[in-house]
Structure formats: structure tokens, C-alpha cells
Amino acid sequence: MEPRHPDARSALLLGLTFVAWGNNYLFVRVGLVSASPIWLAALRAGVGVLALGLILLFVPPRVRLTGADRRFALLLGVPNTAAFLGLWFLAAASVSPGQSAVIIYTFPLWVALLSVPILRQRLGAGHWISMAIGFAGVLLVSQPWVGGAARPPLLALVELLGAAICWAFATVVVQRRYRPEAMASVNGYQLLGGALVLLALAVAVDPKHLPVPSPSLWVSVAWLGVFGTAFAYAVWFDLLGRIPAATLSGYSFFVPLVALSVSAVFLGERLDPAQGVGFVLILGSIYGISRAKIRGVPGVPTRPSRGPDEPSASAGSEPRPGPR
């Protein structure tokens, strides 16, 4: 089966999502001045939950999840939100934004690897080659081996890799278990679950270092929560219901480019010839990913649809009552 790709409207929303995520790295650095990593992660997730709730008021979910699927979605918030944000923010205190971006955006490679055993997909040679070229481009653009700062601590590098793997694992599991029409509800529950875990950790681990209120902190949290989480997650989960995870994640190589551009404006970083080559490689990678083939049935849970006498949990969702 040929993989599906974003239409024009979805491509625009996906582009805005990558702009939001690319700017996150600068706002995380700003927010860490006034809040510890775990508190900043909890604030981002909490504001994200509230903002997403407002979005769902105007765009209600198409289905209502069963009790079992709600509980599973809440648990998915542990790797997808709590572990991902917590590990990333812990490392961000000692790793530059560009270095953080390039390590976290090994994410598409982990998604591709995990799609084979979890989604039962077989990626063609074109997909793997395009992914490798894109990652090489990201390395050249971000150049984590240069800069005035000392080499990042090994623990911080492990934390960033752990964050990428957690996000990738949750991504493919979501696409394996849930049907496209359930994605909006799944997003809300996983974000709520992750926010609750982060808040509990912040209170338990760092109760004496509450965030210091400041305009920069509120701006940082507002951006991270509203644009970087509520809006971006809503778009991401919607597309995850329609596009194979390995294909969709491949487009995220745009994010480090956005992060680099923001750093150039606000931190004085500039593109050198090697970074220019990296930019060209990333564009070529995205074109290759858009043309690559995936074998299998991407984006569709392997569980059978619910029959008339089966319990609703087997279908992964229940239709919302009333007119459709």
C-alpha cells in the first residue's frame, strides 16, 4: 500500500507545528532561568492540557474512548509526555539548543526502527537511505561537535536520546492501538496523564524550588504550552491517524532548521558552508521520504473491528452519541 501524505491544508498545519517546535528550544532555555527542569516541564504540560481543552470545546472529538482505552491513553502519557519532556528539560540545562535539537531529532530513526516490530511495516531501501541523508543533514546544520561550550556531559546526551526513544515508542504504539477517529481523544488523555505525572514528580522531587514568577517565565510557558503543546500535539495526533508514523516523523527534520534560524536571530549563530550543505541534504531527504514506499497496512490497528455482539473495548472507541 502506498503511504499517504499531508494534503495542502495539513501540510500548512504541519509546517506551523514544526515552527512551534523549533522555537521551543529557545523558550526552554528562557524558562529554565526561572524554573527547575521538572517544574518547567510540569508547567508546559499543564498549560497544554488547559489549552487543548479549549480547542476540543470548538472541535469536539469524533469518538468517545472506552474505559480501557482511556486508561491506556493515560498511561501512554508517561513515555509520550512525562518522560519525553522531563528528560529533555533535564538535559537542556547543560546542552545548547542546537545540540539538544539534533539529538532529540534522531526521533524519526527510532520511529522507523520501532515501526518494523510494532506496526509490522517493512520499510523500503529508499526510506532508509532518505532517513540517513536527512539525519546527516541535521548533523551538518546543527554541528553538535563545535561551539564555545565544552562537550555535553554524557548523562545529558543519554537523557536526550532517552527522550527521543520514549517519544518514538509512544508514537508507534498509539498508531498500532487506536483508529484514526480516536486520535483527538487519545491526545487529550495522554497529555493529561503526562501532566499529572510531571506535577507529582515536581512536588515530590523538588518541593523547595518553586518557579520564580517573572514575565519571561510566563511568556515561555505560554508559548510552550499553547503553541508548542496544545496546537502542535493536536495537529500531530490528527495526522498520525492518517499517515504512517515512519513517513510523518521523517518530515520533522525541519524542526532543527527552525531551531537554528531562531538561534541565529537571538543568539547570533550563523550558517557556514557545511550547514548550507546540510540544508540541501535535508530538503533532498524530505523529497525522498515523500516518494518512499512502506509495505504493510500503516496507521491501522491490527485488532479487528467490533462486531455486533463484542464488547466496545475491542474496537478502541465508541461513537459519540447524537448526530455525526
C-alpha positions in Angstrom: 0.0 0.0 0.0 1.3 3.5 -0.9 1.8 5.7 2.2 -0.4 8.7 2.5 1.0 12.2 2.8 -0.3 15.6 4.0 -2.7 17.5 1.7 -2.1 21.2 1.2 -4.1 22.2 4.4 -2.4 19.5 6.5 1.0 20.4 5.2 0.4 24.1 6.2 -0.6 23.0 9.7 2.3 20.6 9.9 4.7 23.4 8.9 3.3 25.7 11.7 3.7 22.8 14.1 7.4 22.5 13.2 7.8 26.2 13.6 6.3 26.0 17.1 8.5 23.0 18.0 11.6 24.7 16.6 11.0 27.7 18.7 10.5 25.5 21.8 14.3 25.1 22.3 14.8 28.8 22.8 11.8 29.2 25.1 13.0 26.2 27.2 16.3 28.0 27.7 14.5 31.1 28.7 12.2 29.3 31.1 15.0 27.4 32.8 16.2 30.7 34.2 13.2 31.0 36.5 12.1 27.3 37.0 13.8 24.0 37.5 13.6 21.5 34.6 10.9 19.3 36.2 8.7 22.3 37.2 9.1 23.8 33.7 8.0 20.5 32.2 5.1 20.3 34.5 4.0 23.9 33.7 4.3 23.3 30.0 2.2 20.1 30.1 -0.4 21.7 32.5 -0.9 24.7 30.3 -1.0 22.4 27.3 -3.9 20.4 28.9 -5.9 23.6 29.6 -5.3 25.0 26.1 -6.1 21.7 24.4 -9.3 21.5 26.5 -10.4 24.8 24.9 -9.5 23.5 21.4 -11.7 20.4 22.0 -14.6 22.6 23.0 -14.7 24.1 19.5 -13.6 20.9 17.7 -15.1 18.0 19.7 -13.5 14.5 19.4 -15.2 12.3 16.8 -15.5 9.4 19.2 -15.6 8.7 22.9 -13.0 6.2 24.2 -13.9 3.1 26.1 -12.7 2.9 29.8 -9.9 0.5 28.9 -8.7 2.8 26.1 -8.9 5.9 28.3 -6.7 4.1 30.9 -4.2 3.0 28.2 -4.1 6.5 26.8 -3.4 8.0 30.3 -0.5 5.5 30.6 0.9 6.5 27.2 1.3 10.0 28.7 4.2 8.6 30.8 6.6 8.0 27.8 5.0 10.4 25.3 4.8 13.5 27.6 6.2 12.9 31.1 9.4 11.0 30.2 10.0 13.0 26.9 9.6 16.4 28.4 11.3 15.5 31.7 14.4 14.0 30.2 14.7 16.7 27.6 14.4 19.6 30.1 16.9 18.0 32.5 19.5 17.8 29.7 18.7 21.3 28.3 20.3 22.9 31.4 23.7 21.7 30.2 23.3 21.3 26.5 22.9 24.0 23.9 19.6 24.3 22.0 21.2 23.2 18.7 22.8 20.2 20.3 19.5 19.3 22.0 17.6 19.5 18.8 19.9 17.3 16.8 19.9 14.6 19.4 16.2 14.6 20.0 15.5 14.6 16.3 17.1 11.2 16.0 13.4 10.5 16.7 12.5 9.7 13.1 15.1 7.0 13.0 13.8 5.4 16.2 10.3 5.5 14.8 11.4 3.8 11.6 13.1 1.1 13.7 10.2 0.5 16.0 7.7 0.5 13.1 9.1 -2.8 11.9 8.2 -4.9 15.0 5.3 -2.9 16.4 3.5 -1.8 13.3 4.6 -4.8 11.2 5.7 -2.5 8.4 8.5 -3.1 6.0 10.4 0.0 5.0 12.0 0.1 1.6 15.6 0.9 0.8 14.5 4.4 -0.4 13.1 5.2 3.0 16.2 4.1 5.0 18.5 6.0 2.6 16.4 9.1 2.8 16.3 9.0 6.6 20.1 8.6 6.7 20.6 11.5 4.4 18.2 13.7 6.5 20.0 12.8 9.7 23.4 13.6 8.1 21.9 16.9 7.1 20.7 17.6 10.6 24.2 16.9 11.9 25.8 19.2 9.4 23.3 22.0 10.2 23.4 21.7 14.0 27.1 20.7 14.2 26.9 19.4 17.8 30.7 18.9 17.8 31.6 22.6 17.5 30.9 25.7 19.7 32.5 27.5 22.6 30.9 25.4 25.2 32.6 22.2 26.5 31.4 18.8 25.2 28.0 18.0 26.7 28.0 15.7 29.7 27.5 12.0 28.9 24.4 11.9 31.2 22.8 14.7 29.3 23.3 13.0 26.0 21.8 9.8 27.4 18.8 11.8 28.7 18.2 13.4 25.2 18.5 10.0 23.5 16.1 8.6 26.1 13.6 11.4 25.4 13.7 10.7 21.7 13.2 6.9 22.2 10.3 7.4 24.6 8.5 9.7 22.1 9.1 7.3 19.2 7.9 4.3 21.2 4.7 6.1 22.2 4.1 7.3 18.6 4.2 3.8 17.1 2.1 2.3 19.9 -0.6 5.0 19.5 -0.8 4.2 15.8 -0.9 0.5 16.5 -3.7 0.6 19.0 -6.0 3.4 18.0 -8.1 4.1 15.0 -7.8 7.5 13.2 -11.1 8.8 14.5 -9.9 8.3 18.1 -6.7 10.3 17.9 -8.1 13.6 19.3 -9.4 11.8 22.4 -6.2 9.8 22.8 -4.1 13.0 22.6 -6.1 14.7 25.4 -5.9 11.7 27.7 -2.2 11.1 27.2 -1.4 14.8 27.7 -3.4 14.8 30.9 -1.7 11.6 32.2 1.7 13.0 31.4 0.9 16.4 33.1 -0.3 14.6 36.3 2.9 12.5 36.5 5.1 15.6 36.0 3.3 17.6 38.6 3.6 14.7 41.1 7.3 14.4 40.4 7.8 18.1 40.8 6.1 18.2 44.1 7.9 15.0 45.3 11.4 15.7 44.0 11.7 19.5 44.0 9.2 20.9 46.5 11.6 23.7 47.8 12.4 25.2 44.4 9.1 26.5 43.1 9.2 28.6 39.9 10.0 32.2 40.3 7.3 34.3 38.7 8.6 36.6 36.0 7.4 37.9 32.7 9.9 35.8 30.8 8.7 32.7 32.6 5.1 33.4 31.7 5.9 34.1 28.1 8.0 30.9 27.9 5.3 28.7 29.5 2.6 30.3 27.3 4.5 29.5 24.1 5.5 26.0 25.2 2.0 25.2 26.5 -0.3 26.8 23.9 1.7 26.6 20.7 4.4 24.0 21.4 2.0 21.6 23.0 -1.8 22.1 22.6 -1.8 23.3 19.0 1.2 21.2 17.9 0.0 18.0 19.6 -3.5 18.4 18.1 -2.1 18.6 14.6 0.4 15.8 15.1 -2.1 13.3 16.5 -4.6 14.1 13.8 -2.0 13.4 11.1 -0.8 10.3 13.0 -4.2 8.9 12.4 -3.9 9.2 8.6 -0.1 9.0 7.8 2.3 6.2 8.6 4.4 7.0 11.6 7.7 6.5 9.8 6.7 8.8 7.0 5.2 11.5 9.2 8.2 11.6 11.6 10.6 12.0 8.6 9.2 15.4 7.9 10.2 16.5 11.5 13.8 17.0 10.2 12.5 20.6 9.6 12.5 21.3 13.3 16.3 21.6 13.8 16.4 24.0 10.9 13.8 26.2 12.6 15.7 26.0 15.9 18.9 27.0 14.1 17.2 30.0 12.5 15.9 31.2 15.8 19.3 30.8 17.3 20.8 32.8 14.5 18.4 35.7 15.2 18.5 35.7 19.0 21.9 34.1 19.8 24.0 35.4 16.9 24.6 32.0 15.3 25.3 31.9 11.5 25.2 29.3 8.8 28.6 28.2 7.5 29.3 26.3 4.2 28.9 22.9 5.9 25.5 24.0 7.3 24.4 25.0 3.8 25.2 21.6 2.5 23.2 20.1 5.4 20.2 22.3 4.4 20.3 20.8 0.9 20.6 17.3 2.2 17.5 17.8 4.4 15.5 19.0 1.5 16.6 16.0 -0.5 15.7 13.7 2.4 12.2 15.1 2.7 11.6 14.6 -1.0 12.9 11.1 -0.8 10.7 10.3 2.2 7.7 11.6 0.3 8.4 9.2 -2.5 9.4 6.1 -0.4 7.2 3.1 -0.1 6.1 1.3 3.0 4.8 -2.3 2.9 2.1 -3.4 5.3 -1.1 -1.6 6.5 0.2 1.6 8.0 -1.8 3.5 10.5 -4.5 0.9 11.1 -4.7 -1.1 14.3 -4.3 -4.8 13.9 -7.2 -5.6 16.2 -10.5 -6.4 14.3 -13.4 -4.1 14.3 -16.1 -4.6 16.8 -18.8 -7.0 15.8 -22.4 -6.5 17.0 -22.1 -8.8 20.0 -18.5 -7.9 21.0 -17.6 -5.5 23.9 -16.8 -2.0 22.8 -13.3 -2.1 24.1 -12.1 -4.3 21.2 -12.8 -1.5 18.8 -10.8 1.1 20.6 -13.5 3.7 20.8 -17.2 4.3 20.9 -19.2 6.7 18.6 -20.2 9.9 20.2 -24.0 10.0 20.8 -26.2 12.2 18.8 -25.8 13.3 15.1 -22.5 12.7 13.4 
